Amino acid sequence: MNDLKQKTAKGFLWSAIERFSVQGLQFIMGLVLARLLLPSDYGLVGMLIIFLAISQTLIDSGFSSALIQKKNRNDTDYSTAFFFNIGVGLFLYLILFFCAPLIANFYDTPELSSLTKVIGINVFITSLAIVQRAKLTIKLDFKTQAKASFASVFIGGCVGIAMAYKGYGVWALVIQSLLRNGLNTLFLWLLSKWVPNGGFSKTSFKELFSFGSKLLGAGLLDTIYRNIYLIVIGKIFSARELGFYTRAKQFQQLPSENITGIIQRVTFPVLSSIQDDDEKLLNAYRTFIRLSVFVVFPLMIGLAVVAEPLIRLVLTEKWMPTVPLLQLLCIPGMMFPVHAINLNILNVKGRSDLFLKLEIIKKIVITIVILITFSFGVKAMVIGQIFTSFIAFFINTHYSGKMINYGTWKQIKDIMPIALIALLMAFGIWGSMLIVNNDAAKLLIGIMSGILVYTVSAKIGNYKELNEIVNFFKTKKKV
């Protein structure tokens, strides 16, 4: 058990370093680009995100998760997944290439035709490194992934900024993404030191696909519906309004989805290793839920409170319509890690069929909400996301309760005390910002007061999550 804790701690450390060094760097470079580019430039790329995201999901086909979940994986499994991935990647790029004029016609935006043909190359590039990344994740080797990601983001970002400064507009974003993904794939090949040394096996394919196909179906649904707002906003409203939405979404995703990504990448292989011990699984699962909420809740609530001075300071006045969208998006952002970890347990238990069933139910709910809200504007659609997030919580936790006896009300009981001190922190931030007028001063005093109120409240309440985090950083050198 101690060995498992050490591996988990090391995995969290390097997964966090990779996520936040890479995403932090990407975020900073994105701020520079946002000051140089127009909201409509981001809107144009936003219109294409769903096509790229769907392609990426089809390429993986759930094989990464299948490899991680499988107990007795071998070189034939890895090689089979590799050849399948690159074949699908090439096929999907060709589809995007020839459908580019249709995409441009759908949005009534001619420039999307050439943009699709070029940015679509990312689909094939990323297919080349899916197995390398899966192998590193199985070993909890996020240090190697951190090296590859950081270097590629830095180089791609520098080139993108230079192009934006020279007036290339939306093409700066396109070239930046191609360089980032291309270099990341190259570095993963060099650093993982794995090349396919077997052929394609029908037996291996059937075994991997029997598990991965359900995740593929669920992943496709999730990808479509996570990006469906981009389609609706891009089709009904302007590229400028879509730009505001995508920028708000990017701010929301930095703390919420990145922390969730760290937790998911580490917990899936860790929990898979103890999938047959329900007692250990329940204890580990409960710990992960509380820790994720303890970190994400204050970050999202704090971001909502400081959104106005933050956007004005770092993006300038032209991006201010982003503020109310960001504040609303922070609410479903709070729930994102809870959803992800609840769904993780189904995969750990090998119930990808149930995973798919839940995704279908939730997507029906989302469709109904979109149909009700889209005619009232972008803000109403975001409020609809809040509603569907809470519905999804009750659905996910109900089935998790059946799996490991940690259902809806038990999770609410664990989460509520953390939510209360996070709300107390929000009042502290809001009150402290009233005493100054300067945006930079508001941010500084707001962040400092928020950290102080939250930490002191957790200490007084004797929250064990605070002690876990403190102990983790104290012992990280040993890990």
C-alpha positions in Angstrom: 0.0 0.0 0.0 2.9 2.4 0.8 4.4 1.6 -2.6 1.1 2.5 -4.2 0.9 5.8 -2.2 4.4 6.6 -3.3 3.7 5.9 -7.0 0.5 7.9 -6.7 2.2 10.9 -5.1 5.0 10.9 -7.7 2.4 10.6 -10.4 0.4 13.6 -9.0 3.6 15.6 -8.7 4.8 15.2 -12.2 1.3 15.3 -13.8 0.8 18.6 -12.0 4.1 19.9 -13.1 3.3 18.9 -16.7 -0.2 20.3 -16.7 0.5 23.6 -14.9 3.9 24.4 -16.4 2.6 23.6 -19.9 -0.9 25.1 -19.5 0.5 28.0 -17.5 3.0 28.8 -20.3 0.3 28.3 -22.9 -2.1 30.5 -21.0 0.5 33.3 -20.7 1.3 33.1 -24.4 -2.4 33.0 -25.1 -2.8 36.3 -23.2 -0.2 37.9 -25.4 -1.9 36.6 -28.5 -5.3 37.8 -27.3 -3.9 41.3 -27.0 -2.5 41.1 -30.6 -5.5 39.3 -32.2 -9.2 40.0 -32.5 -12.1 38.1 -30.8 -13.2 37.1 -34.3 -9.9 35.3 -34.9 -10.5 33.1 -32.0 -14.1 32.6 -33.1 -12.9 31.3 -36.5 -10.7 28.6 -34.8 -13.5 27.9 -32.4 -15.8 27.0 -35.3 -13.4 24.2 -36.2 -12.6 22.9 -32.7 -15.5 20.4 -32.7 -14.4 18.8 -36.0 -10.8 18.4 -34.6 -12.1 17.1 -31.3 -14.4 14.5 -32.9 -11.5 13.3 -35.1 -9.2 13.0 -32.1 -11.8 10.9 -30.3 -12.2 8.6 -33.3 -8.5 8.2 -33.6 -8.0 7.0 -30.0 -11.2 4.8 -30.2 -10.9 4.2 -26.4 -7.6 2.2 -27.1 -5.6 4.3 -24.6 -8.0 3.5 -21.8 -8.2 -0.1 -22.9 -4.4 -0.5 -22.8 -4.2 1.1 -19.3 -7.1 -1.0 -18.0 -5.9 -4.3 -19.4 -3.9 -6.3 -16.9 -1.7 -8.5 -19.2 -0.9 -6.1 -22.1 1.9 -7.0 -24.4 3.9 -5.6 -27.4 1.3 -7.0 -29.8 -1.4 -5.0 -28.1 0.7 -1.8 -28.3 1.6 -2.3 -32.0 -2.0 -3.2 -32.9 -3.3 0.0 -31.3 -0.5 2.1 -33.0 -1.2 0.9 -36.5 -5.0 1.3 -36.0 -4.6 4.8 -34.7 -2.4 6.1 -37.5 -4.7 4.5 -40.1 -7.7 6.2 -38.7 -5.8 9.4 -38.3 -4.9 9.6 -42.0 -8.4 8.6 -43.1 -10.0 11.3 -40.9 -7.6 14.0 -42.2 -8.6 13.2 -45.8 -12.3 13.5 -44.8 -11.6 16.9 -43.3 -9.6 18.0 -46.3 -12.4 17.2 -48.8 -15.2 18.4 -46.6 -13.5 21.7 -45.9 -15.7 23.6 -48.4 -18.8 22.1 -46.8 -17.7 23.3 -43.4 -17.1 26.8 -44.8 -20.6 26.8 -46.4 -22.2 25.6 -43.2 -20.9 28.6 -41.3 -21.2 30.9 -44.3 -17.5 31.8 -43.8 -15.4 31.2 -46.9 -12.0 31.5 -45.2 -12.7 28.4 -43.1 -12.1 26.2 -46.2 -8.3 26.8 -46.3 -8.1 27.0 -42.5 -9.7 23.5 -42.2 -7.3 21.9 -44.7 -4.2 23.2 -42.8 -5.3 22.9 -39.1 -6.7 19.5 -39.9 -3.1 18.1 -40.2 -3.1 18.1 -36.4 -5.4 15.1 -36.6 -2.8 12.9 -38.3 0.1 14.3 -36.3 -1.5 13.4 -32.9 -2.4 9.9 -34.0 1.3 9.1 -34.2 2.0 9.4 -30.4 -1.2 8.0 -28.7 0.5 4.7 -27.8 3.7 6.4 -26.6 1.6 8.6 -24.3 -0.4 5.6 -23.0 2.8 3.6 -22.2 4.2 6.6 -20.2 0.9 7.0 -18.4 0.8 3.3 -17.4 4.2 3.7 -15.8 3.0 7.0 -14.2 5.9 8.7 -16.0 4.5 12.2 -16.3 8.0 13.7 -16.0 8.9 12.6 -19.6 5.5 13.9 -20.8 6.2 17.2 -19.1 9.5 17.7 -20.9 8.0 17.0 -24.3 4.9 19.2 -23.7 6.8 22.2 -22.3 9.3 22.4 -25.0 6.7 22.0 -27.8 4.4 24.6 -26.3 7.2 27.1 -25.8 8.5 26.9 -29.3 5.0 26.9 -30.9 3.9 29.8 -28.7 7.0 31.9 -29.6 6.3 31.4 -33.4 2.6 32.1 -32.9 3.3 35.4 -31.1 5.8 36.4 -33.7 3.3 35.8 -36.5 0.5 37.6 -34.7 2.8 40.6 -34.2 3.6 40.6 -37.9 -0.1 40.7 -38.7 -0.9 37.1 -39.8 -4.1 37.1 -37.8 -5.9 33.8 -37.4 -3.0 32.0 -39.2 -0.8 32.7 -36.1 -3.1 30.4 -34.1 -3.1 27.7 -36.8 0.7 27.5 -37.2 1.1 27.6 -33.4 -1.1 24.5 -33.0 0.7 22.6 -35.8 4.1 23.3 -34.4 3.0 22.5 -30.8 1.5 19.1 -31.8 4.2 18.2 -34.3 7.1 18.9 -31.9 5.3 17.2 -29.0 4.9 14.0 -31.1 8.5 14.1 -32.1 9.7 14.6 -28.5 7.5 11.7 -27.2 9.0 9.4 -29.8 12.5 10.4 -28.8 11.9 10.3 -25.1 9.7 7.2 -24.7 12.1 5.1 -26.7 9.3 2.9 -28.0 8.7 1.9 -31.6 6.2 -0.7 -32.8 8.0 -4.1 -32.9 5.0 -6.2 -33.7 2.4 -6.4 -36.3 -1.4 -5.9 -36.4 -3.2 -8.6 -34.5 -7.0 -9.2 -35.1 -7.2 -11.0 -31.8 -5.6 -8.1 -29.9 -7.8 -5.6 -31.8 -11.0 -7.4 -30.9 -10.0 -7.6 -27.2 -9.0 -3.9 -27.0 -12.0 -2.8 -29.1 -14.5 -4.8 -27.0 -13.6 -2.5 -24.1 -12.7 0.6 -26.0 -15.7 0.7 -28.4 -18.0 1.6 -25.6 -15.7 4.3 -24.5 -15.5 5.4 -28.1 -19.3 5.8 -28.2 -19.3 7.6 -24.9 -16.3 9.7 -25.9 -17.9 10.7 -29.2 -21.1 11.8 -27.4 -19.1 13.7 -24.8 -16.9 15.4 -27.4 -19.8 16.5 -29.5 -21.8 17.8 -26.6 -18.8 19.5 -24.9 -18.3 21.4 -28.1 -21.9 21.7 -29.4 -22.1 25.2 -27.9 -19.3 26.2 -30.3 -21.4 24.9 -33.3 -24.6 26.6 -32.1 -23.0 29.9 -31.2 -20.9 29.9 -34.3 -23.9 29.2 -36.5 -26.5 31.4 -34.9 -24.4 34.3 -33.6 -21.2 36.0 -34.9 -17.6 34.9 -34.8 -17.0 37.8 -32.4 -19.5 36.4 -29.9 -18.1 33.0 -30.3 -14.6 34.5 -29.6 -15.9 35.8 -26.2 -17.4 32.5 -25.3 -14.2 30.5 -26.3 -12.0 32.9 -24.3 -14.3 32.6 -21.2 -14.2 28.8 -21.6 -10.4 28.8 -21.8 -10.1 30.8 -18.5 -12.5 28.3 -16.9 -10.7 25.3 -18.2 -7.3 26.3 -16.9 -7.9 25.5 -13.3 -10.9 23.1 -13.6 -10.2 20.8 -16.5 -6.4 20.8 -15.9 -6.6 19.7 -12.3 -9.2 17.2 -13.3 -6.9 16.0 -16.1 -4.1 15.5 -13.6 -6.4 13.6 -11.2 -7.9 11.4 -14.0 -4.5 10.5 -15.6 -3.1 9.4 -12.2 -6.2 7.8 -10.6 -7.2 5.6 -13.6 -4.0 3.5 -13.7 -3.7 3.6 -9.8 -7.3 2.5 -9.2 -7.1 0.0 -12.0 -4.3 -1.7 -10.1 -6.6 -2.3 -7.1 -9.8 -2.8 -9.0 -10.5 -6.2 -7.3 -10.2 -4.8 -3.7 -13.5 -2.9 -3.1 -12.4 -1.6 0.3 -9.2 -0.1 -0.9 -10.9 1.2 -4.0 -13.6 3.0 -1.9 -11.1 4.6 0.4 -8.9 5.8 -2.4 -11.9 7.0 -4.4 -13.3 9.0 -1.6 -9.9 10.6 -0.9 -9.5 11.6 -4.6 -13.0 13.2 -4.6 -12.4 15.3 -1.5 -8.9 16.4 -2.5 -10.1 17.4 -6.0 -13.0 19.4 -4.6 -10.8 21.0 -1.9 -8.5 22.4 -4.7 -11.0 23.1 -7.5 -13.9 24.7 -5.6 -11.9 27.7 -4.2 -10.1 28.2 -7.5 -13.3 28.4 -9.5 -15.2 30.5 -7.0 -12.3 32.8 -6.6 -12.0 33.1 -10.4 -15.6 34.1 -10.6 -15.2 36.9 -8.0 -12.1 38.4 -9.6 -13.2 37.9 -13.2 -13.9 41.6 -14.0 -10.5 43.1 -12.9 -8.7 40.1 -14.3 -10.1 40.3 -17.8 -9.8 44.1 -18.0 -6.1 43.9 -16.8 -4.8 41.0 -18.9 -7.0 41.2 -22.0 -8.0 44.9 -22.2 -11.5 46.4 -22.5 -12.2 44.8 -25.9 -12.7 41.5 -24.1 -15.0 42.7 -21.3 -18.1 40.8 -22.6 -16.2 37.7 -21.6 -16.7 38.5 -17.9 -20.4 37.4 -17.2 -19.9 34.3 -19.3 -16.8 33.4 -17.3 -18.5 34.0 -14.0 -21.4 31.7 -15.0 -19.1 29.0 -16.5 -17.2 28.8 -13.1 -20.2 27.0 -11.6 -20.2 23.9 -13.9 -16.4 24.2 -13.8 -16.6 23.4 -10.0 -18.4 20.2 -10.7 -16.2 19.0 -13.5 -13.7 17.0 -11.4 -16.6 15.3 -9.5 -18.1 14.1 -12.8 -14.8 12.9 -14.1 -13.8 10.9 -11.1 -17.3 9.3 -10.8 -17.1 8.2 -14.4 -13.5 6.9 -13.8 -14.8 4.3 -11.4 -17.0 2.7 -14.2 -14.0 2.3 -16.4 -11.9 0.9 -13.5 -14.5 -1.7 -13.0 -14.6 -2.5 -16.7 -18.2 -1.2 -17.1 -17.7 0.8 -20.3 -21.2 -0.3 -21.3 -22.7 1.5 -18.3 -20.4 4.5 -19.1 -21.9 4.7 -22.6 -25.5 4.4 -21.2 -25.0 7.3 -18.8 -23.5 9.5 -21.5 -26.6 8.9 -23.7 -28.9 9.9 -20.9 -27.0 13.0 -20.1 -26.8 14.1 -23.7 -30.5 13.8 -24.1 -30.9 16.2 -21.2 -28.3 18.6 -22.7 -30.1 18.6 -26.1 -33.4 19.5 -24.5 -31.8 22.4 -22.5 -30.0 23.8 -25.7 -33.3 23.7 -27.6 -34.9 25.7 -24.8 -32.1 28.3 -24.2 -30.5 29.1 -27.6 -33.2 31.6 -28.7 -32.5 33.6 -25.5 -28.8 34.3 -26.3 -25.4 33.1 -25.3 -25.7 33.9 -21.6 -28.9 31.8 -21.4 -27.1 28.9 -23.0 -24.4 29.1 -20.3 -27.0 29.1 -17.6 -28.4 26.0 -19.2 -24.9 24.4 -18.7 -25.2 25.0 -15.0 -28.5 23.2 -14.9 -27.3 20.2 -16.9 -24.1 20.0 -14.7 -26.2 19.4 -11.6 -28.4 16.9 -13.3 -25.3 15.0 -14.4 -24.0 15.0 -10.8 -27.1 13.1 -9.6 -26.9 10.6 -12.5 -23.2 9.9 -12.2 -23.2 9.5 -8.4 -26.3 7.3 -8.4 -24.4 4.6 -10.4 -21.1 5.1 -8.6 -23.1 4.3 -5.4 -24.1 1.0 -7.0 -20.4 0.2 -7.9 -18.6 1.0 -4.6 -21.3 2.1 -2.2 -20.4 5.8 -2.3 -23.5 7.4 -3.8 -25.1 10.8 -4.1 -25.8 11.7 -0.5 -22.5 10.4 0.8 -20.7 12.5 -1.7 -22.7 15.6 -0.9 -21.9 15.1 2.8 -18.2 15.0 1.9 -18.4 18.0 -0.5 -20.6 20.4 1.5 -18.1 21.4 4.2 -15.6 22.3 1.6 -18.2 24.3 -0.4 -19.0 26.3 2.7 -15.5 27.5 3.4 -15.0 28.2 -0.3 -18.1 30.5 -0.2 -16.7 32.1 3.0 -13.5 32.8 1.0 -15.6 34.4 -1.8 -17.0 37.0 0.6 -13.5 37.7 1.9 -12.2 38.3 -1.7 -15.2 40.5 -2.6 -15.0 42.6 0.6 -11.2 43.1 0.3 -11.5 44.3 -3.3 -13.9 47.0 -2.3 -11.2 49.0 -0.5 -9.1 49.6 -3.7 -9.9 50.9 -7.2 -6.9 49.8 -9.3 -7.4 46.5 -11.1 -4.0 45.2 -10.3 -4.4 46.0 -6.7 -7.8 44.4 -6.6 -6.4 41.2 -8.0 -3.4 41.2 -5.6 -5.4 41.9 -2.5 -8.3 39.6 -3.6 -6.0 36.6 -4.2 -4.0 37.1 -0.9 -7.2 37.5 1.2 -8.8 34.5 -0.5 -5.8 32.3 0.3 -5.7 33.5 3.9 -9.4 33.1 4.5 -9.6 29.6 2.9 -6.4 28.3 4.6 -7.3 29.6 8.1 -10.9 28.2 7.7 -9.6 24.8 6.7 -7.1 24.9 9.6 -9.7 25.8 12.1 -12.1 23.2 10.8 -9.3 20.6 10.9 -9.8 19.6 7.2 -7.6 16.6 6.6 -7.2 17.6 2.9 -5.1 20.6 3.9 -2.8 18.3 5.9 -2.6 15.9 2.9 -1.5 18.7 0.6 1.0 20.1 3.1 2.4 16.7 3.8 2.6 16.0 0.1 4.8 19.1 -0.6 6.9 18.4 2.5 7.7 14.9 1.2 7.9 15.6 -2.5 11.7 15.5 -2.5 11.6 12.0 -1.1 9.1 11.0 -3.8 
